[in-house]
Amino acid sequence: EPTVRTELMEQIPPIAIFLQENRPKFPTAFFEYLMPIVVRYLTDVNNQVRKAGQEALLILLEQDLVAQSDIENKVCPILLDLSAPDSDDEYKVEAVNIICKMASMLSRTTVEHMLLPRFCELCSDGKLFQVRKICAANFGDICNAVGQEATERLLIPKFFELCSDSVWGMRKACAECFMAVSYTTSPEVRRSKLSPLFISLISDTCRWVRQAAFQSLGPFISTFANPSSAGLYIREDGTLSIRPSAQDVNSNSCQPGNNITVMSSSANAA
């Protein structure tokens, strides 16, 4: 029964945490019994079971309970199969969604070598606009996961494609995550490539795209500032924040260590 399998998946994370806390008593139980179930349910025929499996996997990754070898040898191969060009449409959409969500939880090497090539392919998926939409909405997170070199070499060309996509929702998603993408690039790329690209979005024929671009204008401009003098930086949750200056701290106008959130990067906005 699918409901039984779904309930089982919901119990996997707390069981895994218990096994981790009592690892001397159960040294191999998680890797031998639970992890294979999670991986298998990623391809279950029932949608609710797959969704429960995906949520369980993300919780396990967030809690750092999955071994690097299992990620590279079990999880990533399944996701690459599910997101292949000839894969079922529903499976492909789910796979690209979970690839984007787990990218920030994996090592840069794993993301760049195993998942980035497939992500770049999916950005150009001509069959499903839903796939391209997910890629566009999470583009900033992927850039942050792989760093400047891979972003400028592999991702920026794909970002240009998405910014000129025929579906306006794609261009809107790109405008919303523009600051996060810009923050990952060098000042020269920011000036010579991203600035003209942003102008094209702010002049888009669709008013929803233009509105999203205008809302991202301030955050995008802030990426040109020198962080050491302006005090601007990107927090882990993707928000643009300001570090209090030494003068402000000394005058007690704000408590040391506090940050003022200026604008969300909207990297995950749809």
N, C-alpha and C positions, 0 to 999 in steps of 0.2 A: 504494500500500500504506500503510495507517495506521501501520505501524511505521516506515516511511521518514519520514513527516511528523512523527511523534513525535520521532525522532532529530534531524530538522532543527530542531525547536523547541528542543531541548536545547542546540543549538549557537549559537542566536541571541544569547544574552547575551554569551558570550566574544567572538563576532565583533563585536558592537556596541561592546564595550569597546576592542577593537583599533582599530576605525574611529575611535572618539573620541580615542584616544591619537595617532592618525595623521591627524587631521582635515584638516590642510593638503593632504594627498595625496588624501583621499577626503571632500571637503566635504559632499556630498549623498548618498552611497551609502546610509547608514542610513535616511534619510527617504524616499528614492525606492524602495528595494528591500526592506529588512528590515521596516520598520514596517508596510507594507501586508500582508505575510505574517502577521505576528503578529495584526493585526486580523482578517484573514480566517479564521484558524484558531480564533478565539474562537467561531465559528459552525459549525465543522466537524461533520460527521455522526457522527464517531467520538468516543467519550467520552474515550479516552486522549489523543487529539490535542488536544482542547479543554483538558483538564487541563494538558497540557504547555504549551499556548499561554498559559493563565492564569498558570502559574508563571513563564514567561518574561517576561510583561508586568509582573508584580510585581517581578521582579529589575531590569528596565529602569527602572521607576519609582523603586525604592529607590536605584539608582545615579544617578538624576537624568539619564537619557539620553534621555528622551522630551520633546520640545518642548511647551510649554504649548498651542500651537495644535493639535498632534496630539492631546493629551489632550482638549481641548474639542470638536474637530471630527471626530475619528475614534473615539477610545476610548469616551468618554461616550455618544455617540449609539448605539453598538452595545449597550452595557450597558443603556441605557434601553429599547431595543427588546426585548432578551432578557428583561427583567424586567417587561414590560408585562402587564396583566391577562390578555390572551388568549394569552400566550406558552406554549410547551410547558413542562410542569411541571419537567422535568429541567433545561432551559435556565434557567428562572426561579430555581431553587434555586442553580445555579452563579453566576448573575449577581448575586444579592443577596450571596452570599458574597464575591465579588471586589470588589463595591462597598464592603462593610464593611472589607475588608483594605486597599484602596487609599486610603481616606478620610484616613488619617493621613499619607499621602505627598503629598497634593495641597494646593494653596493653600486657605485658608478660603473665599475668594470662589467658587472653582470648586465646592467641596463644597456650599456653601450654595445657590448658584443653580442648579446642574445636577443634583446627586445627592440633596440633602436632601428635596425634594418627593416623589421616588419612594420614598425610604426610609420616609417617613411613611405613604405608601400601603401599602407592603409590611408595615408593622407591623400593619395592619388586614386583611391578606389572610385572607379567610374560607375559602379553598379549601385552602390548604396550611399545615398547622401547622409544617412544616419551615421555611418561609419566616419565619414569626413567631418561631420558635426562634432562627434565625440573627440576626434583628434584636435580640431580647432579649439574646442572649449578647454582642453587640458594641455594645450601647447606650452604654456608657460611652465607648468609643472615638469614636463619632459625636458625642457631646456635647463631648468634648475637641476634636474637629476643627472644630466650628462655633462654639464659645465660648458664653458665658453668655446673651447676648441671644436668640440663636436657640434655645438649649436651653430657656429658660423660655417662650418664645413658641410654639414648635412641637413640641418633643420631650417636654416634661413631660406634656402631655395624652396623648400616645401611650404614655408610660411607665406612666401610670395604667391605661390599657387593658390593657397586657401584664401588669401586676401583678395584675389580676383575671381573667386569661384562664382559660378552663375547663380547659385542659391544665396539669397541675401542673408539668410540666417548664419551662413558660414562666415561671411564678411563681418557680421555683427559680433560673432564669437571671437574673431580675431581682434577686433577693435577693443573688446573687453579685456583681453589678456595681453594687450600690446605692451603695457608697462613691464610685466613680468618677463616677456621675451627680451625687451630692450635692456633690462637690468643685467641679463646674462651675457651681453655682447660687449665688445670693446667700444671705446668712444668713437673710433673711426668708422666702424660699421654702423653705429648709432647715427652718426652724422650723414654718411654718404649713402646708406641703403635704407635704413628704417625711417628717416625723416621724410624722404620723398614718398615712401610707401604709406606713411601715416597721412600725408596730405591727400593721397588718393582716397583714403577712407573717409576723411573729413569732408571730401567733396563728392562722396558717393551719391548715386542717383536715388538710393533708398533712404528715406528720412530716419528709419530706425537704425541704420548703419551710421549715419551722420550723428545721430543723437548719442550713440554708444561711443563714437570716436571723440566727440566733444567732452563727454564725461571722463574719458581717459587722457585728455589733453594735459591736464595738470600733472597727474602721476607720470606721464611719459616725459614731460619737460623736466621733472625732478630727477630723472635718471641721468641727465646731463650735469647735475651738480656734483661737486666734489664732496664725497661723504664725510671726509675729515673736517671740512669747514661748514658744510650745510647740516651735518648731523643726520642726514636721511639714510635709512637702511631698510631692507626687506626682512621682516620677521619670518619665522618658519611657517606660519599660517598664511603667508602670502600677502600680508598687509604692509603698506608703506607707513613707516613710523619715524618719529623724530627722537633722537637722544637728547636729553636735557644737557644744556651747556654747563660748563663748570661754574660760570657766573650765576646761572639760575639755581644750581644746586647749593652754592654758597649762600645765596639770598633766601634759601628755603622756599622759593616760589613753587618748587615741585620736589618731591622726594627722590632721592638717588635711586636710580634703577627703574623709575617709572618711565613709560613710553606713551606718547600721544598718537593714537591711530589717526592717520590722515585720510586714507582711502584704501579700500579693498582692491586688490588686483583683479578680482573677479575672474581668476584663472579657471575656475570650475563652473562659471555661470554658463547656462545653456542658451 
